[in-house]
Amino acid sequence: MTKTELWVCQLATTVPNISGNKWLKLASALRKRSAKQGILSMGGAFSNHLAALAAAGKHYGFPTVGLVRTDKIDLTNPTLAQCLQNGMYLQPVDRSYYRQRHTSEFNQKLINCYPDYLIIPEGGSNEEGAKGVMALPLAQTPAGEASLLCCATASGGTIAGIIQRYPDIRVLGLAVVQDKTLIDKVNACLPINHNFSNWELTKASSAYGKVKAEVVAFCCELKPQISLEPIYTGKALYQLFELLEKKELAAGQRIAFFHTGGLQGLAGLYYRKLISETEYALLAADDNEEACTAV
Ligand SMILES: Cc1ncc(COP(=O)(O)O)c(C=O)c1O
């Protein structure tokens, strides 16, 4: 039987909530920000990205603003409560207005309202964000160079960084959103007129944010070895195992999977009763901070 290797690359930082891809995607903005400038970004009410930005603002001492896709700021939402505790100013934005976030009018209004802020997009995904991810030596596993690189993909910045860093290695984005424009989103994070052809995206089996019982069970089963959550890393790794089981991915490869963090989201899942108290207690217990874990 041909042996397949799976290496999970997990990044730990000294600042809680800026783990995984968050630190990398924010790195360029943190460098680019001028001394007196704050950073503004946007996301959903349980956004890992907003949680990370708020934590970075508190740690480095700069102001942060989060536009939240919601009608009203729920102060008992654990992600938003944490953002507020870290000093982020939260502004609710209703869904229909939020949908206009890619337009120049939306952007201009933000510039007018927040002239002292550097504005970065949802998820921190743009060319700058992807450049930060290029710093990750994902292919270098303790056993040698990986032949396949994988990560959960939602707004595209993370995979765009991996694609550029390793143009000669195959990269598979495990989609966690059902978004027909995801390819365009990844391309928008790559340099204009690029000719990278080393990547592809899977199709997500369920909508973004949908919590499937089998994925939660999978996260619980793997917990002694690795900490996962069912919206990003758990959903993506589950998909990867399915592809291997169905032989849609060839056996015998050395796979490196980037653990993109997001464990702060577990509290929000429990808050919304999408996972049980027992599941929450298990999944959120002592996060594994090993740099690379073989499973
Ligand atoms: C935990 C986690 N994993 C993966 C992703 C997907 O990364 P990207 O949006 O860069 O595709 C995100 C979103 O940033 C995330 O929060």
The ligand as a Tripos MOL2 file, in Angstrom:
@<TRIPOS>MOLECULE
LIG
   16    16     1     0     0
SMALL
NO_CHARGES

@<TRIPOS>ATOM
      1 C1         -9.5810   30.2220   10.4430 C.3       1 LIG1
      2 C2         -9.5980   30.6010    9.0130 C.ar      1 LIG1
      3 N1         -9.1710   29.7130    8.1110 N.ar      1 LIG1
      4 C3         -9.1680   29.9790    6.7940 C.ar      1 LIG1
      5 C4         -9.6230   31.1750    6.3230 C.ar      1 LIG1
      6 C5         -9.6460   31.3930    4.8530 C.3       1 LIG1
      7 O1         -8.6060   32.1930    4.4370 O.3       1 LIG1
      8 P1         -8.8330   33.1520    3.1770 P.3       1 LIG1
      9 O2         -9.9820   34.0310    3.5570 O.co2     1 LIG1
     10 O3         -7.5500   33.8890    3.0640 O.co2     1 LIG1
     11 O4         -9.1500   32.3220    2.0120 O.co2     1 LIG1
     12 C6        -10.0800   32.1530    7.2300 C.ar      1 LIG1
     13 C7        -10.4930   33.4720    6.7870 C.2       1 LIG1
     14 O5         -9.6600   34.3510    6.8110 O.2       1 LIG1
     15 C8        -10.0840   31.8530    8.6150 C.ar      1 LIG1
     16 O6        -10.5280   32.7170    9.5280 O.3       1 LIG1
@<TRIPOS>BOND
     1     1     2 1
     2     2     3 ar
     3     2    15 ar
     4     3     4 ar
     5     4     5 ar
     6     5     6 1
     7     5    12 ar
     8     6     7 1
     9     7     8 1
    10     8     9 2
    11     8    10 1
    12     8    11 1
    13    12    13 1
    14    12    15 ar
    15    13    14 2
    16    15    16 1
@<TRIPOS>SUBSTRUCTURE
     1 LIG1         1 GROUP 0 **** ****
